[in-house]
Amino acid sequence: MENQVKQQPMRMLENKVAIITGASRGIGKATALRMSEEGAKIVVSARSFDKLTKICEKINTQGGSAIAVSCDLSNEAEIDSVIQTAIQTYRRIDILANIGQGDTEGQTLDNLSVKEATYAYQTGPISSMLFMQKCFPYMRKQHGGSIINVSSRYVDIGGEGFAAFGMAKSAIEALTHMAAVEWGKYGIRTNCIRPIAMQDELPKLHSQAINASMKNKIPLGYLAMPYKDIAPLIIYLASDYACYLNGAVISADGGLSRCSSTK
């Protein structure tokens, strides 16, 4: 009997090109690493170019392909630069993961200024819209693409100090729905997730304290880790396995949103 060569299973994102915003830390960083493991070519963007460079070095030394582009989400010219770098390097765009959002927490509604609210919108739904619009011609030409936006549970429940953040995330969900309706005919799917996850740069003791405080609130008993718990969902939505999901908003919170109280 002839020796049979065992074929390696096809990776979920083999040869796809993904742009990931907010990729210098947290969910964005984890998504970049895991998408590369699934065969995608990666364009990472954020303001912290040094951190992006380290992520790309890790991906490239492991046999993947990644490039870094510095991007301030409030600067349209820099958003243009991300898109054009992706096209010049990889010739196509298959996936857009809009994960970045400017820091907006802290102000209660009674003290929220127009400047702070505008910044939340500019670095949230407006930047997401611009990335989507600038990717659209390439996805339309290919007749296919997947856009994943990121919202928050604060859209539903509110939270003191999260007024600007919640407002901006509500707009991102509306943006998701509009794109799903208008762009579905071009084979472009647009979905949104509401994650709750640990920040991977917190000190270990701080992380343990947060997990302990959430243990009795989240039905699954722990706060998500970006690499283990959230990035795989984004990869699924980006893949052909989710070919009939369009316009969905998915809570990735361990069941917290189903609880009668989330305080």
Residue, then its C-alpha position, 0 to 999 in steps of 0.5 A: m500500500e502506498n504511503q498516504v500523506k496526511q493533509q493539514p486541515m485548512r485554516m479558517l482564514e487561509n489567504k484572506v487579508a484582514i485590517i484590525t484597528g485598535a490592535s496594539r492591546g487587548i481584543g485587537k492584539a489578540t485578534a491579530l495574533r489569532m487571525s494570523e494563526e488561522g492563515a490571514k495576512i494582517v494589517v494592524s493599526a493603532r496610535s502606538f506604533d512601537k507596540l504594533t511593530k512588536i506584534c508584527e515581529k511576533i507574527n512574522t517570525q512565526g511564519g505569518s505575514a503582518i504589517a503595522v500602520s500608525c493611525d489616529l482614529s480621529n484623522e481621516a488621512e491616517i485612516d486612508s493610509v491604512i487602507q492604501t497600505a493594505i492594498q499596496t501590500y496585499r492587493r485586496i481586503d477581505i476582513l475589517a475588524n473595527i475594534g479601536q475606540g478612543d478613551t472616553e470613560g470617566q465623565t457622568l452625563d451631567n458633566l459630559s461636554v460636547k467636546e468629549a461626546t464628539y471625540a467619542y463619536q469621532t473615534g468610534p462610529i465615525s472612524s468605523m464608518l470611514f474604515m468601512q466606506k474605504c474598504f467597501p469598493y475593494m470588497r464590492k469588486q471582490h463580491g465578498g467581505s466581512i466587517i466586524n464592529v465592536s459595541s458594548r453591553y452599556v448600550d442596553i444597561g447604561g453605567e455611571g461614567f460611560a455616557a459618551f462611550g454608550m452613546a457612541k457604541s449605540a451608533i456603532e450598532a446602528l451603523t452595523h444594521m445599515a451596512a448589513v441591509e445596504w451591502g449584503k447584496y454585494g456579498i459583504r456581511t456586517n456583524c457586531i459583538r458586545p464583549i466584556a473582557m480583561q485588559d491584557e496589560l493590567p497587573k496580575l494582582h489587579s486582574q485577579a481582583i477584577n476576576a474575583s469581583m466578577k465571579n458571582k456576577i457572570p454565569l460562567g464565573y470569570l471575565a473573558m480573556p481576549y485571546k482565549d474567549i473573544a478573538p475566536l468569535i471574531i475569527y468565526l464571524a470573519s470566516d466562511y463558516a458564518c456565511y449567513l450571518n449578517g446584521a447580527v449583534i452578539s453578546a460575548d459576556g459569559g451570560l451577564s446580559r441575561c442576568s436580572s441585575t448586572k450591578 
